[in-house]
Amino acid sequence: MRKEREEQMKKRSWVIALCIALLTVLLPAGQVEAQQVEEEEKKKSGKRAIDVARESGYQLDDRYQPAGSIITEIHTGQILWEENKDVSWAPASMTKLMTILLAYDAMEEGKFEKDMQVAVNEKYTDIAGRYALSNNVMQMGATYTVGELIDLIIVPSSAAATYMLADLVEPDPDKFVALMNQKAKEIGMTHTTYYNCVGVTNDLLYPYAPKNLPADADNVTSPQDYALLCSYFVKTYPDILTHTSSPEIVVKEGTPYEEHFKSYQISLEGAKYGLKGTDGLKTGSSGRAGFNYSSTAKRQDTRLVEIVMGVSDWTDQTGEELRHLVGNAIMEQAFEKYEYRKVLPKGTHQIGKEKIVTKKDLWDCVPKEEKVKFKMEDGKVFVDLERQYLPGYAAPFVTYQQKQIVSEAKSGLGAIGKGMLVVLLAGGAAIGGRIAYVDAVRKKRRRRRRK
């Protein structure tokens, strides 16, 4: 018995040793395999922006890969492209879009008009003379309309013009920043905090910076938040596109203060890297941000909004132009793949086994190469497609009625009408049967009489 137990113990020891050896060999192999699977999944999930640019023929180094980017369709808020859309990033001079938006709100409220003249003072000449800030030349004695200030903010990105416009809305810098953050919250920009109206650190704006905020504070946002901002701006105040669409402008023409500027947004139609349909919006760059830009383009009924952030860094000034090659590549790809169109005209339709009636056209952004399928839910019909949307947006839909119900209502045959029809038919059948019976009895009597 002892010998048998000893033999069994030896066998168990050998089995355990063998298992340990196998695990030692196989575990690293399993880890490698898991890594390979993970890498394959990353490849399947989509290409980087820089890869799309290279496929478009641009030989670009990896340092021009954006830190984050997003493309959305303006009506639906559908996300057509995104890469690190929630990355926390400095907007730099794209900050000034929020400053202009607040000015449009103020004009909408009747506080001032676009043709109102604003005089240059010592504060604005001081800001204009600061080398660390983007600017135009501001001279004492000059005046600018609100419209001209917007042009100076959009194209040369003038910090002085930004302050001139912001002071019209709210001259207290702390209160103005509070308005900026309040508007950001209203739009749904949950990853955004503003510290000033320009887009630099507050120490560069002394003594005109907000007094109750840190000197080294810099505005922070994300690509998705700026897609929300730009979409909101263009939809609410499409007039902004009259200021963002020109690749070159002349300000104060024919006066001693005349200045000429070329837009840094060189994806605009007519600019160096012009992309078809592009008519806005604004660039932004700084030591912290690298090179950013926001863009919008329209082709037929499709308008897209694009945000590109963090291309290269401040020490490599080629990023200022090359950001547009990367952005153009992913924007062109989006236009090739998607379109905003009428997918279901109002009227009668057969969807699955049901016949329905819609009273409005259904418009949606859909892939060009795919057949559109629909689904119905809670009295609504919409495109049956898995998609991503900006916060606050959802799939478009139209309401419908079942065709059968509509027909009964028009003919006056509801549940009561159907019941009456059944009674009439049953009554008619009974009368017909009675007549046939009487006729048969009469014939029988006649035959008896003849006999």
Stockholm file with secondary structure:
# STOCKHOLM 1.0

chainA/1-451         MRKEREEQMKKRSWVIALCIALLTVLLPAGQVEAQQVEEEEKKKSGKRAIDVARESGYQLDDRYQPAGSIITEIHTGQILWEENKDVSWAPASMTKLMTILLAYDAMEEGKFEKDMQVAVNEKYTDIAGRYALSNNVMQMGATYTVGELIDLIIVPSSAAATYMLADLVEPDPDKFVALMNQKAKEIGMTHTTYYNCVGVTNDLLYPYAPKNLPADADNVTSPQDYALLCSYFVKTYPDILTHTSSPEIVVKEGTPYEEHFKSYQISLEGAKYGLKGTDGLKTGSSGRAGFNYSSTAKRQDTRLVEIVMGVSDWTDQTGEELRHLVGNAIMEQAFEKYEYRKVLPKGTHQIGKEKIVTKKDLWDCVPKEEKVKFKMEDGKVFVDLERQYLPGYAAPFVTYQQKQIVSEAKSGLGAIGKGMLVVLLAGGAAIGGRIAYVDAVRKKRRRRRRK
#=GR chainA/1-451 SS CHHHHHHHHHHHHHHHHHHHHHHHHHHHHHHHHHHHHHHHHHHHTCCCHHHHHHHTTCCCCGGGSCSEEEEEETTTCBEEEEESTTCCBCCGGGGHHHHHHHHHHHHHTTSCCTTCEEECCHHHHHHHTCTTSCCCCCCTTCEEEHHHHHHHHHSSCCHHHHHHHHHHHCSSHHHHHHHHHHHHHHHTCTTCBCSCSSSSCGGGGTTSSCTTSCTTCCCBBCHHHHHHHHHHHHHHCGGGHHHHSCSEEEESTTSTTCEEEECSCTTSTTSTTCCTTEEECCEEEETTTEEEEEEEEEETTEEEEEEEEEESCTTCTTHHHHHHHHHHHHHHHHHHHEEEEEEECSEEEEETTEEEEESSCEEEEEETTSCCCEEEETTEEEECCCCCBCTTCCCCCEEEEEHHHHHHHHHTCSHHHHHHHHHHHHHHHHHHHHHHHHHHHHHHHHHHHHC
#=GC SS_cons         CHHHHHHHHHHHHHHHHHHHHHHHHHHHHHHHHHHHHHHHHHHHTCCCHHHHHHHTTCCCCGGGSCSEEEEEETTTCBEEEEESTTCCBCCGGGGHHHHHHHHHHHHHTTSCCTTCEEECCHHHHHHHTCTTSCCCCCCTTCEEEHHHHHHHHHSSCCHHHHHHHHHHHCSSHHHHHHHHHHHHHHHTCTTCBCSCSSSSCGGGGTTSSCTTSCTTCCCBBCHHHHHHHHHHHHHHCGGGHHHHSCSEEEESTTSTTCEEEECSCTTSTTSTTCCTTEEECCEEEETTTEEEEEEEEEETTEEEEEEEEEESCTTCTTHHHHHHHHHHHHHHHHHHHEEEEEEECSEEEEETTEEEEESSCEEEEEETTSCCCEEEETTEEEECCCCCBCTTCCCCCEEEEEHHHHHHHHHTCSHHHHHHHHHHHHHHHHHHHHHHHHHHHHHHHHHHHHC
//
